[in-house]
Amino acid sequence: MSYISQLVFTFDYVIVKFSILALLWDIFGVNRRNKKFIAIVSGTCVLWAIAFTFLCAFRCKNPVDSWTTDNPPELCIHTAYVFLPFESTNLFYDILILSIPVFAVQELKLSTWKRFSVMGIFLLGASTCIASIVRLVEIKKDTEFTSTRGRKSRFEAAEF
């Protein structure tokens, strides 16, 4: 993966998460507790993005070493060791964001059938979690991250 794509990688994920959180804020922001929870998740997403952007930017002692394809292990953190924690925390945030509508819909005055229907629509986003889990397994079992990059990219695209 090129150096620039590693730097914008986290930014892309955070933009998608913020767009979903903004939608949830508009829909379920009437309740003060929901607003507070969405604000906390948004704030921690910012910190998460900053941390992983710096981790990607400075995973080598000299950032110029990141631009080469053969990063020596004594100079750079292996890419898989950066993206395994990234993908784990990404899955955590996906589950956290998906839980917001589940709890908010329970407070609505709807029949049980309508409540399950609305929750089902929001839980279609669980496919993102499934793609995230598959991608996490692929990263974990892969010792040479770049050898199956195309395969992982498909699951990355499915997450978006």
LOKOLZA-614888 format. One line per 4 residues: number of its first residue (from 1); their letters; for each residue x, y, z of C-alpha. Coordinates in nm, 2 decimals. Layout:
<pts>
NUM = A = X Y Z; ...
</pts>
This chain:
<pts>
1 = MSYI = 0.00 0.00 0.00; 0.14 0.34 -0.09; 0.24 0.59 0.18; -0.03 0.84 0.08
5 = SQLV = -0.31 0.58 0.08; -0.20 0.48 0.43; -0.23 0.83 0.55; -0.58 0.89 0.40
9 = FTFD = -0.70 0.54 0.49; -0.81 0.64 0.85; -0.95 0.97 0.72; -1.18 0.79 0.48
13 = YVIV = -1.32 0.57 0.75; -1.38 0.86 0.99; -1.56 1.06 0.73; -1.80 0.76 0.67
17 = KFSI = -1.85 0.73 1.05; -1.92 1.10 1.09; -2.18 1.09 0.82; -2.36 0.81 0.99
21 = LALL = -2.33 0.98 1.33; -2.47 1.30 1.17; -2.76 1.11 1.04; -2.82 0.95 1.38
25 = WDIF = -2.79 1.29 1.54; -3.07 1.43 1.31; -3.30 1.13 1.36; -3.24 1.05 1.73
29 = GVNR = -3.10 1.37 1.86; -3.42 1.47 2.03; -3.33 1.27 2.34; -3.06 1.44 2.55
33 = RNKK = -2.90 1.10 2.64; -2.87 1.01 2.27; -2.71 1.34 2.18; -2.45 1.30 2.46
37 = FIAI = -2.37 0.94 2.35; -2.33 1.04 1.98; -2.11 1.34 2.08; -1.89 1.11 2.29
41 = VSGT = -1.86 0.86 2.01; -1.78 1.14 1.77; -1.51 1.28 2.00; -1.34 0.94 2.05
45 = CVLW = -1.36 0.88 1.67; -1.15 1.20 1.62; -0.89 1.08 1.87; -0.89 0.74 1.71
49 = AIAF = -0.83 0.89 1.36; -0.55 1.11 1.49; -0.38 0.82 1.66; -0.39 0.59 1.36
53 = TFLC = -0.30 0.86 1.12; 0.02 0.93 1.32; 0.08 0.56 1.35; 0.06 0.52 0.97
57 = AFRC = 0.27 0.83 0.91; 0.55 0.74 1.15; 0.55 0.36 1.14; 0.91 0.39 1.01
61 = KNPV = 1.19 0.56 1.20; 1.25 0.77 0.89; 0.92 0.83 0.70; 1.11 0.81 0.37
65 = DSWT = 1.15 0.44 0.44; 0.77 0.40 0.42; 0.79 0.49 0.05; 0.99 0.19 -0.05
69 = TDNP = 0.83 -0.15 -0.10; 1.09 -0.34 0.11; 1.06 -0.19 0.45; 1.33 -0.34 0.68
73 = PELC = 1.18 -0.48 1.00; 1.44 -0.31 1.21; 1.34 0.03 1.07; 0.96 0.00 1.03
77 = IHTA = 0.66 -0.16 1.21; 0.51 -0.42 0.98; 0.20 -0.30 0.81; -0.01 -0.59 0.94
81 = YVFL = 0.08 -0.48 1.30; -0.06 -0.14 1.23; -0.38 -0.25 1.05; -0.47 -0.53 1.29
85 = PFES = -0.53 -0.29 1.58; -0.69 -0.05 1.34; -0.94 -0.30 1.21; -1.01 -0.43 1.56
89 = TNLF = -1.10 -0.08 1.69; -1.28 -0.01 1.36; -1.51 -0.31 1.43; -1.56 -0.18 1.79
93 = YDIL = -1.67 0.16 1.66; -1.90 0.00 1.40; -2.07 -0.21 1.67; -2.10 0.10 1.89
97 = ILSI = -2.25 0.31 1.61; -2.49 0.03 1.52; -2.61 0.01 1.88; -2.73 0.37 1.89
101 = PVFA = -3.05 0.32 1.68; -3.13 -0.01 1.86; -3.16 0.16 2.19; -3.32 0.48 2.05
105 = VQEL = -3.59 0.28 1.86; -3.69 0.10 2.18; -3.80 0.43 2.33; -4.03 0.51 2.04
109 = KLST = -4.40 0.46 2.08; -4.45 0.21 1.80; -4.60 -0.14 1.78; -4.36 -0.42 1.83
113 = WKRF = -4.37 -0.51 1.46; -4.29 -0.16 1.35; -4.02 -0.13 1.61; -3.85 -0.45 1.48
117 = SVMG = -3.89 -0.32 1.12; -3.72 0.00 1.20; -3.44 -0.17 1.39; -3.40 -0.41 1.10
121 = IFLL = -3.34 -0.13 0.86; -3.07 0.01 1.07; -2.92 -0.33 1.14; -2.86 -0.38 0.77
125 = GAST = -2.54 -0.20 0.86; -2.43 -0.52 1.03; -2.30 -0.63 0.69; -2.02 -0.38 0.75
129 = CIAS = -1.93 -0.57 1.07; -1.93 -0.90 0.89; -1.69 -0.75 0.62; -1.48 -0.61 0.90
133 = IVRL = -1.45 -0.94 1.08; -1.35 -1.12 0.75; -1.09 -0.85 0.68; -0.96 -0.88 1.04
137 = VEIK = -0.92 -1.26 1.00; -0.74 -1.20 0.66; -0.50 -0.95 0.82; -0.44 -1.18 1.12
141 = KDTE = -0.36 -1.49 0.92; -0.14 -1.30 0.67; 0.22 -1.26 0.76; 0.31 -1.07 0.45
145 = FTST = 0.04 -0.81 0.43; 0.10 -0.69 0.07; 0.08 -1.04 -0.08; -0.30 -1.06 -0.06
149 = RGRK = -0.38 -0.69 -0.08; -0.63 -0.73 -0.35; -0.83 -0.98 -0.15; -0.84 -0.75 0.15
153 = SRFE = -0.93 -0.45 -0.07; -1.25 -0.63 -0.17; -1.36 -0.65 0.20; -1.25 -0.30 0.25
157 = AAEF = -1.47 -0.19 -0.03; -1.76 -0.39 0.12; -1.72 -0.21 0.45; -1.77 0.13 0.28
</pts>
